[in-house]
Amino acid sequence: MPQQRDQKAGGEAADGERVLISGRVRASVRKRLRLYAAAHDENLQDLLDAAIDEYLSKRGG
């Protein structure tokens, strides 16, 4: 089976490479995220990455 473009041979992505995750949020949360990203001239992907990273860092993850 061919490797996906952003994965190493072991099936894990290299640090810094983006991978797809899936989840659902309330429509109101999505709207707030999009408004915040636009108001602060941020990319939604970068905002989500930073938010999840901060959440995990605060909880020892």
Backbone as a printed PyTorch tensor [residue, N CA C, xyz], in Angstrom:
tensor([[[  0.8450,  -1.1760,   0.0000],
         [  0.0000,   0.0000,   0.0000],
         [  0.8910,   1.2400,   0.0000]],

        [[  0.6480,   2.2220,  -0.8710],
         [  1.4880,   3.4080,  -0.9180],
         [  1.2930,   4.2780,   0.3190]],

        [[  2.3610,   4.9560,   0.7270],
         [  2.2900,   5.8460,   1.8660],
         [  1.5220,   7.0970,   1.4940]],

        [[  0.8400,   7.7000,   2.4960],
         [  0.2510,   9.0040,   2.2740],
         [  1.3750,  10.0280,   2.2680]],

        [[  1.1650,  11.1030,   1.5880],
         [  2.1890,  12.1100,   1.3890],
         [  2.7790,  12.6630,   2.6750]],

        [[  1.9730,  12.8190,   3.7490],
         [  2.4500,  13.4660,   4.9580],
         [  2.7910,  12.4890,   6.0810]],

        [[  3.0170,  11.2280,   5.7560],
         [  3.3150,  10.2630,   6.7980],
         [  4.6650,   9.6020,   6.5860]],

        [[  5.2780,   9.2230,   7.7070],
         [  6.5100,   8.4490,   7.6790],
         [  6.1660,   6.9860,   7.4160]],

        [[  7.1660,   6.1610,   7.2540],
         [  6.9520,   4.7460,   6.9630],
         [  6.1480,   4.0490,   8.0520]],

        [[  6.3000,   4.4500,   9.3190],
         [  5.5920,   3.8120,  10.4230],
         [  4.1450,   4.2380,  10.5600]],

        [[  3.6760,   5.0980,   9.6640],
         [  2.2990,   5.5290,   9.7150],
         [  2.0800,   6.8010,  10.5230]],

        [[  3.1370,   7.3540,  11.0920],
         [  3.0110,   8.5760,  11.8700],
         [  3.5280,   9.7550,  11.0700]],

        [[  2.8750,  10.8880,  11.2310],
         [  3.3020,  12.1010,  10.5420],
         [  4.5470,  12.6630,  11.2130]],

        [[  5.3840,  13.2740,  10.4240],
         [  6.5560,  13.9540,  10.9630],
         [  6.1000,  15.1920,  11.7340]],

        [[  6.8890,  15.6180,  12.7350],
         [  6.5570,  16.8270,  13.4860],
         [  6.3960,  17.9970,  12.5370]],

        [[  5.3820,  18.7810,  12.7640],
         [  5.1550,  19.9620,  11.9500],
         [  4.2630,  19.7300,  10.7490]],

        [[  4.0880,  18.4920,  10.3540],
         [  3.2130,  18.2120,   9.2190],
         [  1.7820,  18.1130,   9.7120]],

        [[  0.8620,  18.5910,   8.9200],
         [ -0.5440,  18.5630,   9.2950],
         [ -1.1890,  17.2380,   8.8920]],

        [[ -2.0520,  16.7480,   9.7600],
         [ -2.8270,  15.5440,   9.4840],
         [ -4.2930,  15.8710,   9.7260]],

        [[ -5.1490,  15.1180,   9.1150],
         [ -6.5820,  15.3340,   9.2490],
         [ -7.1040,  14.6720,  10.5220]],

        [[ -7.8650,  15.4440,  11.3000],
         [ -8.6110,  14.8760,  12.4200],
         [-10.0700,  15.2470,  12.1900]],

        [[-10.9390,  14.5770,  12.8740],
         [-12.3480,  14.8440,  12.6620],
         [-13.0590,  15.0020,  13.9900]],

        [[-13.9540,  15.9370,  14.0410],
         [-14.7610,  16.1460,  15.2330],
         [-15.8280,  17.1740,  14.9240]],

        [[-16.8010,  17.2340,  15.7760],
         [-17.8910,  18.1870,  15.5810],
         [-17.9290,  19.1560,  16.7510]],

        [[-18.2450,  20.3950,  16.4490],
         [-18.4440,  21.4260,  17.4620],
         [-19.8100,  22.0630,  17.2290]],

        [[-20.2990,  22.7300,  18.2460],
         [-21.5660,  23.4450,  18.0990],
         [-21.4060,  24.5540,  17.0530]],

        [[-22.4770,  24.8560,  16.3620],
         [-22.4410,  25.9070,  15.3360],
         [-21.9980,  27.2370,  15.9330]],

        [[-22.3970,  27.5030,  17.1700],
         [-22.0130,  28.7700,  17.8110],
         [-20.5080,  28.8360,  18.0590]],

        [[-19.8960,  27.7090,  18.3810],
         [-18.4370,  27.6740,  18.5960],
         [-17.7160,  27.8960,  17.2750]],

        [[-18.1940,  27.2520,  16.2280],
         [-17.5960,  27.4450,  14.8990],
         [-17.6710,  28.9070,  14.4770]],

        [[-18.8050,  29.5310,  14.7150],
         [-18.9540,  30.9320,  14.3420],
         [-17.9750,  31.8080,  15.1170]],

        [[-17.8540,  31.5580,  16.4330],
         [-16.9160,  32.3330,  17.2500],
         [-15.4800,  32.1400,  16.7830]],

        [[-15.1120,  30.8930,  16.4310],
         [-13.7620,  30.6270,  15.9360],
         [-13.4870,  31.3960,  14.6470]],

        [[-14.4440,  31.3340,  13.7210],
         [-14.2620,  32.0190,  12.4380],
         [-14.1760,  33.5270,  12.6160]],

        [[-15.0120,  34.0900,  13.4940],
         [-14.9760,  35.5340,  13.7390],
         [-13.6570,  35.9460,  14.3870]],

        [[-13.2030,  35.1470,  15.3520],
         [-11.9330,  35.4460,  16.0200],
         [-10.7760,  35.3910,  15.0240]],

        [[-10.7600,  34.3490,  14.2280],
         [ -9.6840,  34.1960,  13.2370],
         [ -9.6730,  35.3670,  12.2710]],

        [[-10.8280,  35.7700,  11.7960],
         [-10.9030,  36.8850,  10.8550],
         [-10.4880,  38.2020,  11.5110]],

        [[-10.9530,  38.4320,  12.7380],
         [-10.6460,  39.6770,  13.4350],
         [ -9.1760,  39.8180,  13.7650]],

        [[ -8.4900,  38.6850,  13.9410],
         [ -7.0760,  38.7040,  14.3040],
         [ -6.1750,  38.3170,  13.1400]],

        [[ -6.7450,  38.2970,  11.9530],
         [ -6.0090,  37.9700,  10.7290],
         [ -5.2150,  36.6800,  10.8850]],

        [[ -5.8960,  35.6620,  11.4050],
         [ -5.2760,  34.3560,  11.6150],
         [ -5.9400,  33.3140,  10.7290]],

        [[ -5.1770,  32.3270,  10.3610],
         [ -5.6820,  31.1890,   9.6150],
         [ -6.4140,  30.2800,  10.6010]],

        [[ -7.5870,  29.7870,  10.2150],
         [ -8.3680,  28.9360,  11.1070],
         [ -7.5960,  27.6770,  11.5020]],

        [[ -6.8450,  27.1010,  10.5770],
         [ -6.0320,  25.9130,  10.8820],
         [ -5.0190,  26.2180,  11.9820]],

        [[ -4.3240,  27.3580,  11.8590],
         [ -3.3240,  27.7320,  12.8600],
         [ -3.9720,  28.0020,  14.2150]],

        [[ -5.1350,  28.6240,  14.1940],
         [ -5.8500,  28.9150,  15.4290],
         [ -6.2560,  27.6240,  16.1440]],

        [[ -6.8000,  26.6810,  15.3990],
         [ -7.1970,  25.4040,  15.9940],
         [ -5.9940,  24.6410,  16.5350]],

        [[ -4.9020,  24.6390,  15.7790],
         [ -3.6900,  23.9480,  16.2170],
         [ -3.1720,  24.5420,  17.5220]],

        [[ -3.1250,  25.8810,  17.5930],
         [ -2.6360,  26.5510,  18.7960],
         [ -3.5650,  26.3070,  19.9830]],

        [[ -4.8750,  26.3300,  19.7460],
         [ -5.8360,  26.1310,  20.8320],
         [ -5.7380,  24.7210,  21.4110]],

        [[ -5.6510,  23.7340,  20.5440],
         [ -5.5400,  22.3460,  21.0130],
         [ -4.2140,  22.1250,  21.7250]],

        [[ -3.1450,  22.6820,  21.1720],
         [ -1.8270,  22.5550,  21.7950],
         [ -1.8130,  23.1860,  23.1900]],

        [[ -2.3850,  24.3750,  23.3150],
         [ -2.4500,  25.0440,  24.6170],
         [ -3.2910,  24.2360,  25.6120]],

        [[ -4.4100,  23.7190,  25.1590],
         [ -5.2870,  22.9050,  26.0090],
         [ -4.5260,  21.6910,  26.5440]],

        [[ -3.8370,  20.9900,  25.6790],
         [ -3.0960,  19.7940,  26.0990],
         [ -1.9160,  20.1500,  26.9900]],

        [[ -1.2190,  21.2260,  26.6840],
         [ -0.0710,  21.6480,  27.5020],
         [ -0.4810,  21.9610,  28.9290]],

        [[ -1.6240,  22.6130,  29.0750],
         [ -2.1130,  22.9560,  30.4100],
         [ -2.5280,  21.7290,  31.2120]],

        [[ -2.7910,  20.6300,  30.5220],
         [ -3.2640,  19.4230,  31.1970],
         [ -2.2240,  18.3110,  31.1920]],

        [[ -0.9910,  18.6770,  30.9010],
         [  0.0940,  17.6980,  30.9470],
         [  0.1100,  16.7280,  29.7920]],

        [[ -0.5400,  17.0720,  28.7080],
         [ -0.6040,  16.1770,  27.5540],
         [  0.4030,  16.4690,  26.4930]]])
